[in-house]
Amino acid sequence: MKEASKLKRYERIYDQIKDLIKATDNPASRMATINALLHHKFDYYYWTGFYELKDGELLVGAYQGPVACLKLKKDTGVCWAGINRKETVIVENVHDFPGHIACSSASNSEIVVPVFNQENEVVAVLDVDSKDLSSFDESDKEGLEKIVSLIYS
């Protein structure tokens, strides 16, 4: 998918999500809606979900796709890298990422986007896996960061 058309698709999805989530300010409900919509709008999304920080543990929240790891080992893998760095992490080949946690052997590339609350603390991450290598780029980063900013808006 060309970058310009991908950005336009993210913009349309952003507008759709913005309208849908007006019904509640509950973060879990908003994450579930965002997750379901994203998962079904992009054919290269294999696993789409949120991991939430709860008492220092990273636990699976709403997701679409095969069964997930329920709890991720602290400070290991791409999701924890996103939390610790407080920035989006794009991994072209997860098999080359030190400490990658393989919840599914079918995953080959990944993007992790931190979710910030109103106090600018990371409280969760959006984690998207693809079966293909190098699926995610700056368009995904830009689009997903804007979308997850809606959770606590």
C-alpha positions in Angstrom: 0.0 0.0 0.0 1.4 3.4 -1.0 2.2 5.7 1.9 -0.2 8.5 0.8 -3.2 6.1 0.5 -2.3 4.4 3.8 -2.2 7.8 5.6 -5.6 8.7 4.0 -7.0 5.3 5.3 -5.7 6.0 8.8 -7.3 9.5 8.6 -10.7 8.0 7.7 -10.4 5.4 10.4 -9.5 8.1 12.9 -12.6 10.1 12.1 -14.7 7.0 12.4 -13.3 6.0 15.7 -13.6 9.6 17.0 -17.4 9.4 16.3 -17.8 5.9 17.7 -16.1 6.5 21.1 -18.1 9.6 21.9 -20.5 7.2 23.7 -18.2 6.6 26.6 -15.0 7.9 28.2 -14.1 4.5 29.5 -10.6 3.6 28.3 -11.2 -0.2 28.1 -14.3 0.3 26.0 -12.4 2.7 23.7 -9.5 0.3 23.4 -11.9 -2.5 22.4 -13.6 -0.4 19.7 -10.2 0.8 18.3 -8.8 -2.7 18.3 -11.8 -4.3 16.5 -12.0 -1.5 13.9 -8.2 -1.5 13.1 -8.0 -5.3 13.0 -10.6 -5.5 10.3 -9.5 -2.5 8.2 -6.0 -3.6 7.4 -5.3 -7.0 5.7 -1.7 -7.1 6.9 -2.7 -6.9 10.6 -2.5 -10.5 12.0 -2.8 -9.8 15.7 -4.1 -6.6 17.1 -4.4 -5.7 20.7 -3.7 -3.8 23.8 -1.4 -4.7 26.7 -2.2 -2.7 29.9 0.1 -1.9 32.8 -1.4 -3.1 36.0 0.6 -3.0 39.2 3.9 -3.2 37.3 2.7 -6.1 35.1 1.9 -6.0 31.4 -1.4 -7.9 30.9 -3.3 -8.5 27.8 -6.5 -6.5 27.3 -8.8 -6.3 24.3 -7.4 -8.0 21.2 -8.3 -9.7 17.9 -6.5 -12.7 16.5 -5.1 -15.9 17.8 -4.8 -16.5 21.6 -2.4 -14.1 23.2 0.2 -14.3 25.9 -1.7 -13.2 29.0 1.3 -11.6 30.8 4.6 -10.4 29.3 7.8 -10.9 31.1 9.0 -7.6 32.6 11.4 -5.5 30.5 11.5 -8.1 27.8 10.3 -7.9 24.2 8.9 -5.2 21.9 5.9 -4.2 24.1 8.2 -3.4 27.1 10.6 -1.6 24.8 7.7 0.7 23.8 6.9 1.3 27.5 10.4 1.8 28.6 11.4 4.1 25.7 8.0 5.9 25.8 7.9 5.8 22.0 6.6 3.8 19.1 8.8 0.8 18.2 8.7 -0.6 14.7 10.4 -4.0 14.2 10.9 -5.2 10.6 11.8 -8.7 11.6 10.8 -9.8 15.1 13.2 -12.8 14.9 16.1 -10.3 15.0 14.8 -8.3 18.0 16.6 -9.3 21.2 14.3 -10.8 23.8 11.3 -10.9 21.4 8.4 -12.7 23.0 6.8 -15.1 20.5 3.2 -15.5 21.4 2.7 -16.8 17.8 5.3 -18.2 15.5 3.4 -16.8 12.6 4.3 -13.2 13.5 7.2 -11.7 11.6 7.0 -7.9 12.0 5.5 -5.7 14.7 4.6 -2.2 15.8 4.1 -1.2 19.4 2.5 2.2 20.2 2.5 3.5 23.8 -0.8 4.8 25.2 -0.5 7.9 27.5 -3.1 9.0 30.0 -3.9 12.6 30.9 -0.8 12.8 33.2 1.4 11.7 30.2 2.2 8.4 31.8 2.3 5.2 29.7 -0.6 3.0 30.8 -0.8 0.6 27.9 0.5 -0.2 24.5 -1.2 -1.0 21.2 0.6 -4.1 19.8 0.1 -5.1 16.1 1.7 -8.1 14.5 1.9 -9.1 10.9 2.7 -12.4 9.2 4.8 -10.5 6.7 8.3 -8.9 7.2 8.6 -5.1 7.2 4.8 -4.5 7.2 4.9 -1.3 9.3 6.4 2.1 8.5 6.1 5.8 9.4 2.6 6.0 8.0 1.5 3.3 10.5 3.4 5.0 13.3 1.8 8.4 12.5 -1.7 7.0 12.1 -1.7 4.7 15.1 -0.2 7.4 17.4 -3.0 9.7 16.5 -5.7 7.0 17.0 -4.4 5.9 20.4 -4.4 9.5 21.6 -8.2 9.3 21.5 -8.3 6.8 24.3 -7.8 9.4 27.1 -9.0 12.5 25.2 
